[in-house]
Amino acid sequence: MARFELKLPKMGESVAEATLTSWLKEVGDTIEADEAVLEIATDKVDSEVPSEVDGVLVEKLFNVDDVVQVGQTIAIIETDGDAGTTTEAPKAEAKPEAEVAAQEVSKTVVAAKETTEAITSSDERFYSPLVKNMAKAEGIAQSELDAIAGTGKDGRVTKNDMITYLKDRSSQPVKAVAAPSAPAAKVAPKASAPVAVSDGDEVIELTRMGKMISHHMVQSVQTSAHVQSFIEADVTNIWNWRKKVKDGFAKREGQNLTFTPIFMEAIARALREFPMMNISLQGDTIVKKKNINLGMAAALPDGNLIVPVIKNADQLNLVGMTKAVNDLAGRAREGKLSPDDVQGGTYTVTNVGTFGSIMGTPIINQPQVGILALGAIRKVPAVIETPDGDFIGIRYKMYLSHSYDHRVVNGALGGQFVKAVKDYLEAWDKNREI
């Protein structure tokens, strides 16, 4: 009999750890290759960890709610053949691997600095080995670490929280810190006013994803100077063209042609024309993104939102864009997105018209600098200009609402970009073949 180590797989370039949320198999259970053994949750998405071999689960090395580093052994599976090797003490590897991960995400650190206080996990707040090593390497005292807002499960501080905090910290003036003679007082966040609960009121606990969304939205408003521009687009040509080709497209491609990929194509073209909308702000420097990766806000059955990303959207034709949109939207509804599916976005689009809204003021998806809301398409009376004079006719129109970060995007650029999207939509070729 051989013993196989089931390790936490790599889940994306920026994912170094995950929280174990549930065991799907118990010790003694028979497991087939590719069968899910446990469920994990990262900062962005939930997923399953499948077995790579056939065998029997003989040991669990972590409990529910434990934080596991990428590459750590989670469980031992006993197989009939020579399935792989194991270490004699799998848990002993946790600290070295966490240190390696910390070095990868904190390359600017030349040598670890001693802190004035030991970084420990307490009953009040848990810190993963990766976070503790990053704090130690950057000279972050316990009181300072306790003050960092966490976006992980139950408010835990994640690697990305540390990276964001360190970026902001490096841009602030250095303050002298005296060695404390007594335990330093923790900096508590400002408490909100208590909500009165009356008889008959229902108190509902936020889901893990709901807490994350709440934190990210507040953080974005506090980070970016939000400004909006609105423009109305005449999409009559698109409406009539889609009505003409959608049935044939569905028969040929096996895909439903919605308006979303059409809009995505126009937005990708506009981003190529205005590359300074495809940026991120890091401290006092601008990171101009090479790839155009469009985030597509999707509503989930439980009412939460998730933003899967269409990578290199400007390189897709309309057929490819349609397949990408339908694939991501379908897997989002089924809860089958992988961590890589929701990473790397450079600009986000949200369709508020799905719920009947004619316009909206969406919050920027950090660290991006813009987000476009697509309003509902409405049939309205409009003035039609012709060489023979002006007439009143029935047209299909919609509002485009552009929110952008006024720290780096001025009104001219923000307005020109959304105007370019409008122009692309209104210039749609009614005879286009697909």
N, C-alpha and C positions, 0 to 999 in steps of 0.2 A: 504493500500500500504506500502511496506517496501523499505528501501534504502540500497543497497549493495555497499560496498567499493571495487572497483577494485584496487588491489595493484600490484606493480612491483614484480613479483615472483623471487625467488632465482634461479640464472642461472649458478651456479658453485661456487666452494669453493673460488676462487680468484676474483670473480666478485662482486663488492659492489655497482656499479652504472651503469647507462646507459643513453644515450642521446635519447630523444624523437625525432624521425625523421619525422613522419607524423601521422596524425589522419586518420583512415580509416572510422570512423563514426562521424557524427555530432550530436549536441544536438537535441533531439527529434526523432532520428532514433531508430527503433526497432532492438533489438539485440537478437540473439539466443545463447544458451549455446554453447561454443567452437568456436564461430565465432570471428574472429580477430577484435579487436577494434582499435589498434594502432600499429605502427612499432617503434622499438627501435634499437639502435646500441651500442654495447659494443666495447672494444678495439680490439676484435678478430672477431666478427661475427654479422650480422644483423639478427633480428628475429621479430616475431609478438607476441603480447600479446592478448590472447583470453579471452572472457568473461566466467565466471564460471556459469552464470545464464542466464535465459531468462528475458528480460525486455526492458526498454527504457532508453537511455543515457540522463541524465538530467543535468550533470555538468562535465566540464573538469577542472581539477585543475592545469594542466601544459600546456605550449605552446610548439610548435615545437622549437627544439634546446635547450630546458631546460634539465638540468641534473637531473635525478631522482635516489634516493637511493633505494636499495633493501628494500622492505617492506613498502615503502611510498605509500599512496593512490594516484592514478592517476586520477580516475574518479568515479562518483557516478552513479549507475544504479538503476532505480526504478523498483521494481518487484511487482507481484501480491500477493505473500505470504511473509512469514517471512524468507527472504533470508539471513539475517545477520544484524549485527549492524554497525553503523557508529559513528564516533566522531562528536561532534558539530562543531569543527573547524579542519578539516583534515590538512590544511596547517600548523597549529601550531605544528604538530608532526614532521615536517621535521627536525628541529634542534636536538631534542633529539635522533631520530633514526640515524642521521648522526654521532652524538657523540658516540653512541653505536658501530656503524660500525668502527669508528676510533679507539676505544679502542680495538676492536677485532684484527685489523691489526697492532696495535702498542702496544703489550702486555708488552714490556720492559719499557714503560713509567710509572713511579711511580706517578708522579704528574705533572700537566701542569706547564710549566715555562713561565713567562711573556716575551714577545718579546719586542725588542727596538722600533719596528714599528708595527702598526696595520696591520693585514692581511685583505685586502679588495679586492673586485672585482672592476676593473676600466673599463673604456670604451675600454682600449687597450687589456685587457685580462680577461677572466672570470675564477673564481676559485669556484669549487663546495664546499658545506659545509663540506664534508668529507675531502677534501684536506686542507681547511683552518684550520680545527680542528687538523689535523695531523701536519701542520706547527706550529700552536700555541703550541701544546704539545711538539714539539721537539725544540722550541726556534728558529725557522727559521724566519728571518726578511723578510720584503717585498722585499727588493732589492735582497736577496738571492733566494727567491721564484721565482721572475721574471726571474732569470737566468737559472732556471731548464727547460730543453728541454721537451716539452710535446708531447705525441704520440696520444692524443685524437683528437676529431673533432676540426678542425681549430687550431691545436697546443695546445689544452687544456692539462693541467697537470692532469693525472689520479692517482688513488691510486697506481697502479703498478709503475708509474714513481716515486712517492714519496718513495715507498719501496726501489726501486733500488738506488735512490739518497741517502737515509739515510744509506744504507749499505756501499756505497762508502764513504760517509761523516764520518761514524764512524771509518773507517780504515785510515783516514787522520789525521795528527797532528792538534790539536786544535789551532786555531789562535785567538788572542785577538781581540775583536771587540769594538771599541770605540763608545760611544753613539753619534750619528750624531747630529750636531747642525743645519744642513740643510738637506733637503730631499736627501737620498743617490742616487748616480748615478746608473742607471740600467746597468748591464753587458750585452751588446748586443753580440750575436753570430757573428763570423767573417763573413762578407758579401762576397759572391762569386762574381766573376767578372760579370758584366752585359752582357747579350747576345744581340747582335745586331739583331733587327727585321727589315727585309726588306719588301718592298711592295710585297704582294702575299704570305708571310709567314703566316701560320696558328698557332695561339696560343691556346693551349688546356690546360684547367685547369685539374690538377691531381684530380682523384676521392679521396674520403675519404680513401678507402682501399689503393690506390696507394701512398698516403702520408704516411700512416702507414708503408707500406712495405719499402718505401724509407728511412724512419727514422730508422727502425729496421735493415736494411742492413748496413747502415753507422755505427750505434751503434755497431753492431757485429764486423765489421772490426776494429773499434777503441778499442774494448774490448779484443778480442781474438787474439793470435798470430797464424795466419793461416799457416799451413803447409800441403802439399799434398803428398800422395803416390799413385802410379798407378800400377795396375797389370792386366794382361790379363788372362781371364778364357775361357776354352774350354767347351762350353755348348751343344755340339753335342748330348750327351745322353739325355739331357733335351728336346732339340728341337724335336728329334725323338719320345721320350716318350709322350710328350704333343700331338703331331700330331696323335698318336695312340689312346689316351684315351679321347681327348677333346669332341668328338661327343657323346660318351656314357655318359660322365660326365654331359653334358648339358641336355641330356634326363632324366637322373636319378635325378639330383639335381636342374634342372632349372636354372643353373648358367653357365656363360661363364668362362672357365678356361684360364686365361691369364698367362703370365710369372711372373707378379708382385707378386702374393701370393707365388710362388715357391721361388723367390728371398727373400721375406720377411721371409719365414721359415728359410732359410739359415742364414740370418742376425741375427734373433732372437737366433739361436743356437750359433752363434759366440759371441754374447753379453753375453750369459750365460757362455761361456768358458772364456771370457775376461771381467769380471764385472767392471774393472776400465775404460772401455769405456762407461759405463752406469752411469755416474756421472755428478755432477755440481760443479762448483767452487763458493764458497760464501766467499768473502774476502780472508782470509788466511786459510780457511777450505774447505775440500772436502766433499760433500754430496753424499754418495754412495747409489744409488737408489735401493730399494727392488724390484720394479716391472719393467718389460721391456715393455715400452709403445712406440711403433714405430710410429713416424710421417710419413705421406705419402704425399709428396707435390703433389698437384693436380692443373692443369690449369683450370681456369674458362673461360666461353665464352667471358668475356670482356677483357681477356688478363692478368688479375691478377692471383696471386697464393694464395692458402690457404692450410693449413697443418692439415687435420684431423688426429686423433690419434687412432691407434689400441691398446686398453688396454690389458695388460698381453698377449702380442703376443706370447711369448714362450710357453704358455699353450694351444694354438690352434693347432689342426691338420690341414691338408691341406684343408679339406672341410670347416672347420670353418674359416680359414684364407681367403679362396676365397670369402666366403659370407661376411666377414667383409670388405675386400677390395672393392668388388662390391657395397656394401651398402653405404660406405662412399664416394666413387667416384661418385656414382649416385646422392646422396643427395647434394654433393658439386656442381655439375653441375646445379642442380635445385634450388640452394640457400636455401636448407632446413636443413642445419647443425645447431645444437644447440650450445650454448657456451661450454657445456661440451665436445662436439665432437672434439674441437680444443685445449683442455687443457691437461696438464699432460704428454706431450711427453718427453721421456728421450733420444731418438736418432732419427734422421730423415733420410729418404731415398728419393731421387729424381731421376726420370727416364728421363734423358736428351736424351736418345735414341729414345723417342717418336717423337722427332722433327728431327731425323736423325743425331744427334751429336754422335761421337764415344767416346768422353770423355768430362769432364768438371771440373771446379774448384769451386764447390758450396760454398756458404757462410754459416757458422755455424748458426743454429737456436738457439739463446740464450734462456735459460742459459745452453744449452747442450754443449758438448765438441767435437762432431763429426757429420759428415753428409756424406753419401755415394751416389755418383752419378752412375747410371747404364747407360752405353753407349749402342749404337745400336748393335744388334746382326748381324754380317756380315758373309757371306760365303766366306772363304778365303783358299788359298793353304797353307798347313802346313806340317811340318815334323812329321811323325808318327813313333814312336819307337816300334819295335817288336823284339822278340827273334831271328828272322831270318834276322834282319837288319833294317835300316831306309828306309822309303818310303815317297813319297809325296802324300798327299791325300787332299780331300775337307773336311773342318771342319767348324763348326759354332762357332765363337769366339766373345767375347765382352770385353771391358775395364771396370774395376771398379776403380773409382776415389774417394779416401778417403781424405776429408779435416778434420783436427783435430786441437785442441787447444794445441799449443806447450808449454803453461804455465804449463800444467799438464799431457799432453800425449807426451811422447818422440817418436822418430822415430822408436824405436824397437817395442813398443806397437802398434803404429799406423800401422806399416807394418805387424806385426804378426796378427792383427785383420783382415785386408783385405785379407791376405793370407788364414786365416781360412775360410772366406766366399768363396773364390775361391776353396779351397779343398772340401768343402761341395757340391758345385755345380758340380765339376768335378767327384765326387764320386757318382753321382746320379744313383740309381738302375733302370736299363732299364726295369726291370720286376716288378716294384713297383705297388701294387694294391691300388686303392683309392675308 
